[in-house]
Amino acid sequence: MGSSEPAGNTYDKSFIQPSMDKFEVESLSKNLVSNGCVDFRGRTANKLATGGWKASPFIIVNEVAERLAFFAIAVNMVAYLVFEMHQSLPTAATHVSDWIGAAYVLTIFGAFMADAYLGRFKTIILFSCIYAVATSIDSLRPPICTARPCILATNGQTAFLYGALALIALGTGGIKPCVSSFGADQFDEADEKEAQKKYAFFNWFFFAINMGALFGITLLVYIQEKAGWVWGFGIPTAAMLGSLIVLAVGIPFYRYQKPMGSPFTRFLQVIVASVRNHCRGVEVGSEDDLYEVKTKESNILGASKLPYTAQYKFLDKAAVVTNSEANTNNPWRLCTVTQVEEFKSFIRVLPIWASTIALSLSFSQLSTFFISQARIMDRSLGPNYKIPAGSITVFSPISTLFLVPIYEKLIVPILRKHNGHPRGITSLQRMGVGVFVSIFAMGSAALVEKKRRDDSMPLTMSVFWLLPQIFIMGSAKVFTYVGQLEFFYNEATDGTRSISSAMFLSEIGIGSWLNTALVKIIVGATGGEERGWLRNDLNKSRVDYFYWILAGINMVNFMVFLWVAWCFKGKGATMPALRDPTHFDGVAGSDGLNVEVAASHGVEDDDGEDELVESFHPVIGGGDVLAEQHRRRIDLHPLIVVDLDPNLSEGFISLFGKVRERERFN
């Protein structure tokens, strides 16, 4: 593809930022970031002194410590409630599911606080402090059980325990949606070198999550079994305190993104304004009648303008100007097109979000019944070592670490060569594969549990019989979780990316709550805790029936997901599919951040002949075509010309300073 730029120089590093009213004059310097981040003194961050790998290790260590603490407590909590608090197994399983559910649902609250008021760093610090205080939950518990029936925990002991678990859930909810985004803030996406380093950071961040899980599930579970609960809960407390110190040491090196305001407030404004105008009999005319600010940037701090879409036209009433003298400064009466489209983008993904919640029902078994099964099976590994029951789920993150590089290095290239998609398959297809695989995970679990129950000596059955179901569950995560990350990021707008991450995480929490409800329904419908399918004694229970129910739910959910995915129309839904592309012309648009690409390609007409069709679409709506760093640069810089590679596998950016209507041709 022809280019007037020097080889290897994909963009002009002296490019003058278009938003001079947003950034200080000193941001013209090539050593200053262009994404609005400031240093700890409130000045525009200097690349030479802040961010990058000078700051990222502190964030990675914090994530290792948080995941270590969370998984160490999560995998031990069922056993703690049964053997220390003397609760029944079904009751303990439901309480753990409730707690995990709360931890992930509270990520929405954490994202709200970070976006609207505190910023990401202050949110991480505040909720890490809460987390560290809450991990000391071993202080009060009933006496050791020496005779049946065991002495139950007092109301005060139970209240103290649940209060501490609630604080841990709150701490997790505040940290989880912020820490990865705060790490990404340390890299300026307009700088080619830093943009590449950001992807290396994400790899190390994913590694940190799994390393924390591995240490928590193996080392700390082993310490707890050998040294007792004081050490089992004391080490996570020390880990969180240590992570706070490490995080504080990095304060001079961080780049800080200022709060952008709450998207929930903007959503409510759209609802109020649209309902108000509907009650007044307002009708939506043409797109030109809808209100939008005249500036290049939107009225949402740090967010680009969004193009109009015809979906959910009822909400368009919020942007209808009913009086030429109306007060356009009151968003509760009149919203911009961008604000309405932001809300549309949010509600557009809700069916996809809802259709994958059921999958978390299966994932909840990793921290509940799978561990309970392992506890009554032969966990011997050689003559002198017995695997802790809580450590058996370690094979889930191990399988994830094993499968991710195989998928990326082997499967994606094969799929890309076959269908031309840059990621092999779309994010929705990846999610669908994960939902489908989960059916076999629960089917495998049911078959193994039936074999264990039918065995004449079930206590001698090796715990390694559980590995297939755990490994298949890990495989489902590789497809589903990564697909969800890609999907929610691509479909999110500039002002809703933190909330989109929180939505994805809240899905896990809601699934845990649904697991609690399902366990209670099954216990009540099958005869209670003494005679039903789920009893204290697993050898007398019918957990295999429970697993078959989950497999059936996953099968129905897979059918629902296929229908929802088929009907889904995302941001790029209006973009025609390209076949036999002849050339691509990048055009720098004149309407702010809505850069357009002209794609000329051959399309068969009704006579079977190829005709030349030219189509335009916003680049930010064609997320499947461009690599992430290129999409982000488009969001940041409105004066960008984009050249697409003909095989659609990659795109690269060329900047032309103050160009407004200049074009580049092949």
Legacy VTK file of the C-alpha trace (Angstrom):
# vtk DataFile Version 3.0
C-alpha trace
ASCII
DATASET POLYDATA
POINTS 666 float
0.000 0.000 0.000
1.520 3.321 -1.026
2.474 5.906 1.558
4.152 9.261 1.623
5.349 8.664 5.163
8.882 7.468 5.959
9.200 3.732 6.446
8.496 2.636 9.984
6.983 5.994 10.951
3.286 5.231 11.153
2.441 8.567 12.670
3.927 11.981 13.275
4.985 12.250 16.907
4.889 16.029 16.728
1.186 15.849 15.947
-0.618 18.808 17.508
-3.527 17.736 19.706
-6.924 18.928 18.429
-8.421 19.646 21.866
-6.386 22.672 22.897
-9.084 23.758 25.301
-8.775 20.460 27.149
-5.043 20.080 27.399
-2.566 22.645 28.590
-0.194 24.311 26.159
2.681 22.253 27.519
0.998 19.125 26.107
2.482 20.086 22.748
5.774 18.686 24.012
6.489 15.206 22.764
7.435 14.126 26.299
3.965 14.841 27.686
1.068 12.417 27.480
-1.895 13.169 25.221
-4.608 11.183 27.012
-5.369 13.729 29.742
-3.495 11.960 32.548
-1.752 14.026 35.213
1.023 13.253 37.692
0.654 13.280 41.484
1.166 17.052 41.517
-1.736 17.602 39.088
0.436 18.539 36.109
0.217 16.956 32.674
2.129 13.693 33.071
5.624 13.473 31.623
6.371 10.205 29.824
9.990 10.235 30.962
9.120 10.458 34.649
5.789 8.654 34.990
3.840 5.661 33.754
5.026 2.751 31.666
7.005 0.027 33.353
8.135 2.444 36.031
4.612 2.326 37.462
3.103 -0.961 36.260
4.946 -3.404 38.588
3.342 -1.803 41.644
-0.095 -2.362 40.129
0.689 -5.958 39.176
1.881 -6.775 42.712
-1.338 -5.323 44.113
-3.390 -7.589 41.848
-1.401 -10.694 42.856
-2.003 -9.911 46.533
-5.726 -9.213 46.083
-6.334 -12.396 44.090
-4.231 -14.424 46.538
-6.312 -13.165 49.448
-9.646 -13.616 47.694
-9.057 -17.145 46.428
-7.441 -18.287 49.686
-10.563 -17.232 51.570
-13.041 -18.360 48.900
-11.813 -21.953 48.582
-11.586 -22.358 52.380
-14.841 -20.675 53.297
-17.182 -23.658 52.845
-14.944 -25.778 55.056
-14.665 -22.943 57.592
-18.437 -22.563 57.826
-18.984 -26.326 58.153
-16.158 -27.290 60.522
-15.614 -24.071 62.488
-19.013 -22.368 62.415
-20.834 -25.740 62.416
-23.218 -24.970 59.580
-24.743 -27.596 57.296
-23.118 -28.167 53.919
-26.037 -26.803 51.805
-26.271 -23.741 54.054
-22.524 -23.124 53.857
-22.555 -23.534 50.058
-25.350 -20.989 49.673
-23.625 -18.506 51.990
-20.372 -18.732 50.023
-22.267 -18.274 46.757
-24.026 -15.229 48.225
-20.700 -13.755 49.311
-18.955 -14.295 45.968
-22.019 -12.881 44.228
-21.928 -9.746 46.360
-18.201 -9.266 45.694
-18.703 -9.186 41.935
-21.986 -7.276 41.867
-20.389 -4.557 43.992
-17.945 -3.910 41.138
-20.686 -1.679 39.693
-20.502 0.446 42.838
-16.703 0.535 42.621
-16.787 1.627 38.982
-19.365 4.309 39.818
-17.217 5.740 42.628
-14.103 5.761 40.457
-15.741 7.360 37.417
-17.885 9.894 39.222
-15.960 10.994 42.306
-12.651 9.447 43.363
-10.725 8.399 40.297
-9.242 4.933 39.947
-6.188 5.261 42.202
-8.021 6.684 45.216
-10.703 4.030 44.789
-8.101 1.249 44.788
-6.380 2.653 47.904
-9.626 3.166 49.838
-11.068 -0.256 49.111
-7.724 -2.012 49.649
-7.715 -0.581 53.187
-11.224 -1.911 53.744
-10.130 -5.270 52.342
-7.086 -5.521 54.633
-9.109 -4.774 57.764
-11.806 -7.289 56.833
-9.506 -10.290 56.262
-9.004 -10.761 60.028
-12.193 -12.836 60.405
-10.841 -15.635 62.595
-11.209 -13.853 65.924
-14.601 -15.216 66.921
-15.845 -18.744 66.366
-17.561 -21.530 68.367
-15.600 -24.058 70.421
-14.035 -27.019 68.609
-16.669 -29.659 67.966
-15.934 -32.735 70.114
-19.436 -34.224 70.318
-22.566 -34.304 68.179
-24.546 -32.164 67.768
-21.946 -29.394 67.502
-22.453 -26.118 69.327
-23.671 -23.596 66.779
-22.111 -20.187 66.424
-23.686 -17.440 68.497
-25.524 -14.589 66.821
-22.645 -12.255 67.647
-20.066 -14.596 66.133
-22.157 -15.084 63.010
-22.781 -11.350 62.654
-19.051 -10.606 63.020
-18.151 -13.188 60.372
-20.764 -11.995 57.874
-19.806 -8.385 58.511
-16.166 -9.168 57.727
-17.150 -11.089 54.587
-19.317 -8.146 53.505
-16.332 -5.818 53.870
-14.154 -8.198 51.829
-16.834 -8.225 49.139
-16.931 -4.421 49.234
-13.139 -4.279 48.961
-13.125 -6.631 45.999
-15.913 -4.678 44.332
-13.942 -1.462 44.646
-10.593 -2.835 43.482
-11.558 -5.211 40.699
-13.057 -2.844 38.066
-10.379 -0.185 38.639
-7.021 -1.887 38.830
-6.744 -3.079 35.210
-7.972 0.278 33.889
-5.543 2.114 36.163
-2.754 -0.028 34.738
-3.833 0.847 31.189
-3.748 4.540 32.133
0.017 4.213 32.536
0.465 3.899 28.763
-0.236 6.666 26.254
-2.040 5.029 23.359
-1.017 7.828 20.985
2.609 6.755 21.445
3.392 3.694 19.315
6.000 2.318 21.722
3.827 2.789 24.796
0.802 1.320 23.030
2.729 -1.895 22.400
3.919 -1.976 26.013
0.324 -1.732 27.150
-0.425 -5.104 25.568
2.569 -6.572 27.379
1.108 -5.145 30.592
-2.235 -6.862 29.957
-0.401 -10.161 29.480
1.423 -9.719 32.791
-1.790 -8.570 34.465
-3.578 -11.750 33.348
-0.553 -13.692 34.585
-0.842 -11.887 37.950
-4.488 -12.885 38.339
-3.690 -16.537 37.807
-0.544 -16.443 39.931
-2.530 -14.977 42.802
-5.140 -17.689 42.341
-2.471 -20.413 42.213
-0.792 -19.233 45.428
-4.125 -18.800 47.175
-5.502 -22.181 46.140
-2.312 -24.173 46.778
0.164 -22.625 49.199
-2.267 -20.883 51.530
-4.715 -23.789 51.574
-1.825 -26.071 52.536
-0.719 -23.656 55.285
-4.269 -23.445 56.593
-4.582 -27.235 56.830
-1.202 -27.627 58.521
-1.009 -24.506 60.707
-4.685 -23.649 61.278
-7.119 -20.899 60.431
-5.127 -18.147 62.151
-2.337 -18.548 59.601
-4.816 -19.264 56.812
-6.463 -15.865 57.285
-3.471 -14.008 58.709
-1.333 -14.333 55.562
-3.972 -12.773 53.255
-4.207 -9.875 55.727
-0.446 -9.416 55.612
-0.494 -9.700 51.820
-3.071 -6.910 51.479
-1.186 -4.653 53.900
2.025 -5.302 51.966
0.281 -4.523 48.667
-0.883 -1.183 50.083
2.685 -0.270 50.950
3.907 -1.287 47.493
1.084 0.660 45.834
1.893 3.747 47.905
5.582 3.581 46.957
4.595 4.003 43.320
2.628 7.248 43.856
5.292 9.519 42.251
5.436 7.283 39.171
1.723 6.911 38.370
-0.374 8.721 35.797
-3.824 9.650 37.072
-6.989 9.989 34.995
-9.484 12.476 36.376
-13.092 11.325 37.027
-15.325 11.648 33.928
-18.689 11.760 35.685
-21.284 9.075 36.316
-22.844 7.422 33.259
-25.789 6.321 35.429
-26.721 9.962 35.951
-26.581 10.555 32.202
-28.692 7.423 31.613
-31.317 8.670 34.060
-31.335 12.069 32.355
-32.102 10.411 29.010
-34.947 8.407 30.556
-36.446 11.429 32.324
-36.189 13.694 29.252
-37.618 11.083 26.866
-40.544 10.210 29.174
-41.216 13.904 29.756
-41.343 14.671 26.038
-43.427 11.568 25.363
-46.017 12.708 27.901
-46.070 16.080 26.142
-46.841 14.381 22.821
-43.470 15.099 21.219
-42.781 13.177 17.999
-39.367 12.412 16.501
-38.859 13.892 13.068
-35.652 13.693 11.090
-32.200 13.221 12.495
-31.452 16.876 11.791
-34.070 17.923 14.345
-32.174 16.260 17.187
-29.973 18.331 19.460
-26.171 18.066 19.478
-23.497 20.468 20.690
-21.687 22.458 18.001
-18.202 21.813 19.380
-15.881 19.153 17.975
-16.012 17.194 21.217
-19.117 15.950 22.977
-20.515 17.449 26.154
-19.312 14.337 28.046
-15.876 14.996 29.493
-13.219 13.068 27.582
-15.696 11.266 25.310
-16.086 11.483 21.538
-19.298 12.288 19.706
-21.387 9.309 18.677
-23.231 8.914 15.363
-26.994 8.602 15.353
-28.602 5.144 15.141
-32.237 4.312 14.432
-32.638 1.774 17.243
-34.767 2.533 20.318
-36.337 5.578 18.711
-38.401 6.265 21.826
-35.206 7.478 23.508
-34.632 9.953 20.652
-37.395 12.060 22.159
-34.882 13.115 24.823
-32.933 14.989 22.106
-35.871 16.640 20.331
-35.726 20.428 20.562
-39.283 21.472 21.371
-38.571 25.158 21.800
-35.866 27.094 20.013
-35.410 29.138 23.177
-35.223 26.095 25.429
-32.448 25.936 27.996
-29.981 23.536 26.402
-27.860 23.563 29.562
-30.381 21.412 31.424
-29.777 17.734 30.460
-32.840 16.653 32.463
-34.967 18.409 29.820
-32.846 18.129 26.659
-30.053 15.616 25.978
-27.545 15.508 23.162
-27.541 12.820 20.483
-24.270 11.523 21.927
-25.813 11.155 25.363
-28.789 9.291 23.940
-26.544 7.050 21.838
-24.405 6.316 24.891
-27.494 4.994 26.663
-28.528 3.049 23.567
-25.107 1.379 23.451
-25.538 0.370 27.067
-28.990 -1.179 26.746
-28.038 -2.758 23.413
-25.651 -5.194 25.149
-28.015 -6.095 27.997
-29.564 -9.126 26.207
-26.080 -10.551 25.578
-25.159 -9.859 29.187
-28.315 -11.566 30.468
-27.969 -14.601 28.190
-24.570 -15.553 29.681
-25.431 -15.177 33.372
-26.538 -18.814 33.611
-22.997 -19.904 32.784
-21.861 -18.547 36.148
-24.093 -21.143 37.815
-21.651 -23.775 36.639
-18.585 -21.725 37.562
-19.949 -21.390 41.107
-19.461 -25.124 41.660
-15.690 -24.672 41.591
-15.797 -23.026 45.015
-18.638 -25.085 46.522
-19.580 -28.670 45.651
-16.403 -29.543 43.723
-14.374 -28.840 46.869
-16.871 -30.718 49.035
-16.485 -33.747 46.761
-12.698 -33.531 46.929
-12.806 -33.484 50.728
-14.289 -37.034 50.901
-12.173 -38.557 48.105
-8.661 -40.017 48.186
-6.338 -37.033 47.843
-3.094 -38.937 48.173
-0.241 -37.889 45.945
2.390 -40.474 46.678
2.838 -42.180 50.055
3.565 -39.065 52.111
1.523 -36.192 50.712
-2.197 -35.482 50.607
-3.561 -32.720 48.361
-5.608 -30.154 50.324
-9.250 -30.318 49.230
-9.366 -26.609 48.512
-6.390 -26.909 46.149
-8.111 -29.225 43.698
-9.591 -26.265 41.806
-6.052 -25.100 41.009
-6.371 -27.066 37.806
-8.881 -24.522 36.505
-6.369 -21.610 36.316
-3.685 -24.079 35.203
-5.863 -25.208 32.310
-6.538 -21.553 31.470
-2.822 -20.721 31.376
-2.244 -23.806 29.251
-5.037 -23.179 26.743
-4.684 -19.434 26.169
-1.325 -19.627 24.324
-2.537 -22.644 22.342
-5.623 -20.732 21.255
-3.680 -17.572 20.421
-0.731 -19.193 18.647
-2.349 -22.191 16.925
-6.139 -21.936 16.688
-6.469 -18.223 15.843
-4.060 -18.340 12.849
-5.872 -21.366 11.427
-9.292 -19.751 11.833
-8.018 -16.426 10.476
-6.676 -18.148 7.372
-9.981 -19.947 6.914
-12.447 -17.056 7.339
-10.305 -13.909 7.213
-11.395 -12.600 10.619
-8.482 -10.923 12.453
-9.318 -12.726 15.719
-10.224 -16.039 14.110
-13.828 -15.840 15.269
-15.939 -12.965 16.570
-16.283 -12.255 20.262
-19.889 -13.497 20.199
-18.773 -16.748 18.600
-16.126 -17.196 21.294
-18.740 -16.693 23.975
-21.016 -19.207 22.281
-18.249 -21.819 22.239
-17.743 -21.303 25.975
-21.449 -21.684 26.728
-21.537 -24.867 24.625
-18.461 -26.360 26.328
-19.982 -25.738 29.768
-22.680 -28.306 28.964
-20.029 -31.013 28.798
-18.350 -29.761 31.982
-21.488 -30.357 34.046
-22.274 -33.585 32.224
-18.801 -34.846 33.106
-19.313 -33.771 36.725
-22.605 -35.699 36.903
-21.074 -38.882 35.495
-18.106 -38.771 37.866
-20.325 -38.162 40.896
-22.571 -41.084 39.947
-19.526 -43.333 39.630
-18.293 -42.162 43.025
-21.634 -42.881 44.703
-21.981 -46.292 43.039
-18.465 -47.296 44.033
-18.405 -49.895 46.796
-15.639 -47.915 48.510
-16.275 -44.260 47.518
-13.767 -42.875 50.010
-10.937 -44.619 48.167
-11.804 -43.102 44.780
-8.996 -40.818 43.592
-9.647 -37.086 43.585
-8.082 -36.953 40.126
-11.411 -38.205 38.751
-12.556 -34.584 39.212
-9.900 -33.233 36.837
-11.904 -33.641 33.578
-14.806 -31.502 34.790
-12.409 -28.867 36.204
-10.309 -28.838 33.035
-13.390 -28.532 30.790
-14.659 -25.717 33.011
-11.343 -23.933 32.528
-11.701 -24.399 28.769
-15.144 -22.785 28.895
-13.612 -19.811 30.725
-10.944 -19.355 28.053
-13.615 -18.872 25.415
-16.358 -17.151 27.398
-14.418 -14.723 29.592
-12.034 -13.545 26.883
-14.933 -13.236 24.448
-16.850 -11.156 26.981
-13.873 -8.874 27.585
-13.526 -8.237 23.847
-17.268 -7.820 23.317
-17.984 -5.397 26.152
-14.907 -3.317 25.337
-15.731 -3.072 21.633
-19.374 -2.187 22.221
-18.732 0.278 25.046
-18.495 4.014 24.451
-15.739 6.231 25.835
-17.810 7.155 28.857
-19.011 3.643 29.737
-15.920 1.455 29.523
-15.475 1.165 33.303
-19.150 0.350 33.731
-18.916 -2.217 30.926
-16.086 -3.965 32.775
-18.188 -3.901 35.924
-21.160 -5.365 34.041
-19.042 -8.278 32.916
-17.862 -8.917 36.471
-21.333 -8.461 37.970
-22.490 -11.299 35.750
-20.356 -13.652 37.842
-21.947 -12.329 41.016
-25.519 -12.641 39.814
-24.762 -16.193 38.701
-23.561 -16.985 42.224
-26.799 -15.633 43.677
-28.797 -17.706 41.225
-26.798 -20.729 42.375
-27.864 -19.986 45.946
-31.499 -19.770 44.899
-31.266 -23.002 42.905
-29.712 -24.905 45.821
-32.482 -23.715 48.155
-35.173 -24.659 45.643
-33.743 -28.147 45.146
-33.271 -28.724 48.883
-36.852 -27.655 49.558
-38.361 -29.602 46.650
-36.570 -32.898 47.303
-37.143 -33.390 51.038
-34.955 -30.923 52.893
-31.404 -31.218 54.197
-32.072 -34.581 55.889
-33.726 -36.497 53.032
-33.238 -34.427 49.887
-30.699 -34.491 47.066
-28.287 -32.139 48.834
-27.473 -33.285 52.370
-24.596 -32.824 54.790
-23.363 -36.310 53.890
-22.483 -36.314 50.180
-22.467 -40.121 50.160
-26.207 -39.974 50.838
-26.853 -37.028 48.539
-27.675 -36.991 44.843
-25.335 -34.240 43.691
-25.222 -35.957 40.303
-28.880 -35.050 39.803
-28.017 -31.434 40.668
-25.232 -31.474 38.071
-27.577 -32.844 35.415
-29.978 -29.967 36.134
-27.116 -27.527 35.588
-26.195 -29.273 32.337
-29.804 -28.910 31.191
-29.841 -25.219 32.149
-26.649 -24.695 30.150
-28.176 -26.439 27.137
-31.274 -24.220 27.228
-29.076 -21.189 27.814
-27.005 -22.083 24.769
-30.131 -22.039 22.596
-31.192 -18.695 24.057
-27.720 -17.268 23.503
-27.735 -18.339 19.852
-31.023 -16.535 19.294
-29.917 -13.373 21.125
-26.567 -13.300 19.310
-28.305 -13.781 15.961
-30.602 -10.815 16.662
-27.875 -8.582 18.071
-27.078 -5.398 16.172
-23.974 -3.748 17.537
-22.200 -0.530 16.704
-20.961 -1.947 13.408
-24.267 -3.530 12.409
-24.863 -1.086 9.571
-21.429 -1.682 8.068
-21.698 -3.905 4.984
-19.592 -7.011 4.764
-16.616 -6.664 2.456
-15.958 -9.175 -0.304
-13.029 -9.005 -2.707
-11.973 -5.525 -1.576
-10.343 -3.503 -4.323
-9.017 -0.537 -2.350
-9.548 1.434 0.818
-9.410 5.217 1.035
-8.920 6.820 4.429
-10.706 10.163 4.710
-10.135 12.548 7.613
-13.622 13.703 8.500
-14.536 17.238 9.489
-17.071 16.362 12.175
-14.876 15.826 15.200
-14.115 12.305 16.304
-16.335 10.522 13.807
-13.527 9.672 11.402
-14.826 7.869 8.333
-13.287 5.290 6.060
-14.413 4.914 2.476
-14.366 1.263 1.471
-14.767 0.472 -2.219
-15.352 -3.177 -2.881
-16.976 -5.576 -5.223
-20.461 -6.820 -4.417
-22.555 -9.149 -6.540
-25.696 -7.522 -7.845
-28.920 -9.296 -8.766
-27.447 -10.445 -12.090
-24.468 -12.104 -10.442
-22.121 -9.447 -11.824
-19.710 -7.509 -9.651
-20.529 -3.877 -9.284
-18.465 -1.228 -7.545
-20.139 -0.095 -4.359
-18.802 2.638 -2.118
-19.807 2.710 1.509
-18.885 4.927 4.437
-18.974 4.041 8.089
-17.504 5.410 11.341
-14.217 3.706 12.153
-15.130 3.498 15.812
-18.077 1.354 14.783
-15.896 -1.103 12.911
-14.048 -2.454 15.912
-13.525 -5.916 14.456
-11.312 -4.497 11.719
-8.764 -2.498 13.712
-6.390 -3.498 16.452
-7.253 -2.072 19.873
-4.491 0.529 19.994
-5.617 1.872 16.624
-9.226 2.157 17.707
-8.174 4.015 20.817
-6.051 6.445 18.802
-9.073 7.181 16.646
-11.048 7.924 19.797
-8.290 10.259 20.997
-7.435 12.086 17.763
-10.132 13.253 15.335
-7.662 14.177 12.601
-6.509 10.680 11.740
-6.447 8.997 8.372
-6.789 5.229 8.526
-5.491 2.798 5.931
-6.843 -0.725 6.165
-4.860 -3.704 4.999
-6.760 -5.467 2.177
-6.904 -8.757 4.092
-8.652 -6.948 6.970
-6.243 -8.472 9.473
-4.741 -5.207 10.643
-4.915 -1.465 10.294
-2.332 1.234 10.719
-2.582 4.895 11.526
-1.178 7.874 9.643
-1.407 11.366 11.072
-1.368 14.496 8.947
-1.313 17.329 11.486
-4.204 19.705 10.822
-5.475 17.873 7.788
-9.258 18.099 7.387
-10.096 16.739 3.946
-6.891 15.141 2.709
-7.162 11.574 1.370
-4.787 8.683 0.917
-5.225 6.123 -1.851
-3.669 2.746 -2.464
LINES 1 667
666 0 1 2 3 4 5 6 7 8 9 10 11 12 13 14 15 16 17 18 19 20 21 22 23 24 25 26 27 28 29 30 31 32 33 34 35 36 37 38 39 40 41 42 43 44 45 46 47 48 49 50 51 52 53 54 55 56 57 58 59 60 61 62 63 64 65 66 67 68 69 70 71 72 73 74 75 76 77 78 79 80 81 82 83 84 85 86 87 88 89 90 91 92 93 94 95 96 97 98 99 100 101 102 103 104 105 106 107 108 109 110 111 112 113 114 115 116 117 118 119 120 121 122 123 124 125 126 127 128 129 130 131 132 133 134 135 136 137 138 139 140 141 142 143 144 145 146 147 148 149 150 151 152 153 154 155 156 157 158 159 160 161 162 163 164 165 166 167 168 169 170 171 172 173 174 175 176 177 178 179 180 181 182 183 184 185 186 187 188 189 190 191 192 193 194 195 196 197 198 199 200 201 202 203 204 205 206 207 208 209 210 211 212 213 214 215 216 217 218 219 220 221 222 223 224 225 226 227 228 229 230 231 232 233 234 235 236 237 238 239 240 241 242 243 244 245 246 247 248 249 250 251 252 253 254 255 256 257 258 259 260 261 262 263 264 265 266 267 268 269 270 271 272 273 274 275 276 277 278 279 280 281 282 283 284 285 286 287 288 289 290 291 292 293 294 295 296 297 298 299 300 301 302 303 304 305 306 307 308 309 310 311 312 313 314 315 316 317 318 319 320 321 322 323 324 325 326 327 328 329 330 331 332 333 334 335 336 337 338 339 340 341 342 343 344 345 346 347 348 349 350 351 352 353 354 355 356 357 358 359 360 361 362 363 364 365 366 367 368 369 370 371 372 373 374 375 376 377 378 379 380 381 382 383 384 385 386 387 388 389 390 391 392 393 394 395 396 397 398 399 400 401 402 403 404 405 406 407 408 409 410 411 412 413 414 415 416 417 418 419 420 421 422 423 424 425 426 427 428 429 430 431 432 433 434 435 436 437 438 439 440 441 442 443 444 445 446 447 448 449 450 451 452 453 454 455 456 457 458 459 460 461 462 463 464 465 466 467 468 469 470 471 472 473 474 475 476 477 478 479 480 481 482 483 484 485 486 487 488 489 490 491 492 493 494 495 496 497 498 499 500 501 502 503 504 505 506 507 508 509 510 511 512 513 514 515 516 517 518 519 520 521 522 523 524 525 526 527 528 529 530 531 532 533 534 535 536 537 538 539 540 541 542 543 544 545 546 547 548 549 550 551 552 553 554 555 556 557 558 559 560 561 562 563 564 565 566 567 568 569 570 571 572 573 574 575 576 577 578 579 580 581 582 583 584 585 586 587 588 589 590 591 592 593 594 595 596 597 598 599 600 601 602 603 604 605 606 607 608 609 610 611 612 613 614 615 616 617 618 619 620 621 622 623 624 625 626 627 628 629 630 631 632 633 634 635 636 637 638 639 640 641 642 643 644 645 646 647 648 649 650 651 652 653 654 655 656 657 658 659 660 661 662 663 664 665
